[in-house]
């Protein structure tokens, strides 16, 4: 079972009711369970996907959007490899909150984290945020952008597969993604040492 | 017939045989005897012996089937005496065989009578079998008759059954009618007598009647008016009773008349007012709970500061509320089950939950006021916002120690909420299991239970408590660890400083406290926070100390410059270098012992969580393990830090000192005569000095470094020494004796370093040893004893070109000979 090569943590954040749980359920179980209650704290699901013949285990953390769970959800940002920030395209306030979310991400998440902006519920007729507005916001903040529908299963698979592929590319470039700040320093010092060696000889 | 067929077969066989040129004589004889045997057989079986005449020529024929060629060959090839002897012999054999056959024939004749008897016996049986057959046919027809008649009977029984059910229904209707009559008469009287139980019992009997059946009965009957009247009376009585009971119940509640309350509570279900009864009764219970809760809260607010339980008085109040509610549920559940039937606990709890919600809201409000929660939380958020800016120190910080007690209280409160919710869930689930048989309804009820709990103020308060707890705990952890790092003290004779023990004590305390909240989310978050604090705050401090470097006594140019600068500013003191050296070493040791602490922490937490949350499901376990894996990531960080420290040590403490020591090798001549050799060996040799120097260096570190770090240090040192040594060797030239001395020196150096450690440094010495071996050769071609694919060959760490350049160091080896070597 545990024959995966890469393990990535993906954390979903965003206002309450934008459809984070539905996105995760749609991706991990292929379900769209309507009318389920708000998430309590954080939920945790696992799905192993295949990217270029390599098995990649995605650990998906589905966080509660409600304010009172903020101190729980924030603690998961730090170890995340990717953060999916979700808003509801038919609900302006969820879009207006994005800067607050970004501030929080800035504060708690690693600077290298892959950030993705997702406008969910494109199946709805009463769209309030046009696609280009979301796109511009994402571009301004250096994020990927995608519009999805968990209900119609639009772009959901693509969203997570894209993340898995990108993270794998990133991991291949730096062998130890988490500690490369350390290893870089060690490399620096060894560089010094070799120059010092040259001086002596 | 059979024997005739056999005879035919035989004749056919004979014809084919004749066509063969060579046939064994004995075979022929056997054939004859077989024929004879068959003849005998047939004679036995058939009384008519005239068939023997057919057989006789057969026998002769068989005899003559012995091919003529046989005879003729005999005549030509053998002389007559032999022929005669043979013939006699064969004759003899034939005679013996004939006798045997005759004997066999006789025995068969003897058996004849026996077989005949058997046949006779069998023929007697035939008439009996005929009789049996007839009887069996009779039996079959009888059975058929029976089955037909039984079918007829069962049809009749079926008819009877329907008739009986009609009769039953009829009886029921009649009974109902009689009861109706009795009830309608009795109910009025009962109401007049104030005997509500009896009245309610009548109504209950009336309600238990099938109303549609009653209507049908009414249609079937002639005296419609009479019955309808009764029904109307009863319906009126029921309505009347309902009103009375409700009224009386309220009256009893107002009068606090417990006996009456219970009395009317029991009457409700008889009147078909289950939900109303539960509602009325639980509303009454609510008021009771509210009164007690109010009293408790008041006494909590008025509790003097000096009281022992002051610091957890609100947790106590909460506990009292939950205990009161639990007691109410426990004591009234049996009553409810007896008079209202099982499966109705949820309706009762839903009403009680309302009171629980409003009470908990008040308690938390008072608590938050009295403990100044909002202010403290605001302070913490302000601090975290400001931490990057300069005005950091100006903000008043709350001492983590003061928060400690408050955090303890929150933990307790949260745990109580969790416990109460679990209690309610368990109670209702058990009740539903017993009371509701319908699967769909059961699921619906359980869903309703989940929703009730999820949407309750209790749950919201619980989440808020957890949120407060986590914010405060995080602050506590960060501040306490910062404090531990600031107040770091090195006790003499200790290898590590106080911050290691202190930090891990704090982390463990926090995680343990989170376990006592009873919330897995709380535990996970605290673990996450601990990882962050360890990696960001703790490890970074260790690393920063290592980045300062280990000031070496032997300064290189740049270091000397720094010293000069410092001394100009008047900051250089004698103890200064010594102090920063100690700081470096302690940081390195701290990092080493921290890795052990981290591993122990991980194991302990897992064990403690297993005991306090034994029923984790797979998903929860996965969540926890994922968070715990963050702690092991801290260990990787620490290992990287130790590695980094080792490199720092190497560049300042190892290299600058070792290089000059090893470089003295070039001051010695390595082209020695016999006399020079003995003089060299008598005096202080290169390796002796080197070992002596290394010894002083190592011993200065052996005391102060932790054993893991010392091993690591020794490895770094060994690598450095061997590399440097190799370099200077490559710059020197040797003759035979010089090579001999080198080989000895390398061996003793390797022996010295190996003796100082558990690690095998043999591997690190491999190249050096091989170089020394080559330089110690008598002849160039000695290399062939070591190089190649045979048993004695060694695994070379040197490339062929390296070997050649080493050989070139020997002045007495000719370079074209070396060139010619094939490796």
Interface residues (C-beta under 8 A of the other chain):
Chain A: X9 X37 X40 X41 X42 X43 X44 X45 X46 X59 X68 X69 X70 X71 X72 X75 X76 X78 X79 X178 X179 X182 X183 X185 X186 X189 X190 X192 X193 X196 X197 X199 X200 X201
Chain B: X451 X454 X460 X463 X464 X466 X467 X470 X471 X474 X521 X522 X524 X525 X528 X529 X531 X532 X543 X556 X619 X622 X623 X626 X630 X633 X636 X637 X640 X641 X643 X644 X647 X648 X650 X651 X655 X659 X727
